[in-house]
């Protein structure tokens, strides 16, 4: 018998969260805590970081999607996360394009390989 799957959590701007919620990502756990945070102009960095840390501690979340411009606000917390689950993936937003040089996972992956590995 297969175990229950894990959820995708989203920390993003209104457009990003709305898109994922319309796609069926939104859930409430048994404590009525959602698996998403809509970041608005008045959302504090402390609230974003606390939500990120709460998603890391939940055993029902397997992937955390976060807009890259929001990830920059809590870069120290993201860089401190070394576990493979939940995976933290930085995604672009409508207003902010993706910049691969800022992505902590991509930087770690580049550090694992050298140019010789691809010859």
Beta strands, then each sheet from edge to edge (+ up, - down):
strand 1: 7-12
strand 2: 36-38
strand 3: 61-67
strand 4: 87-91
sheet 1: 2+ 1+ 3+ 4+
end
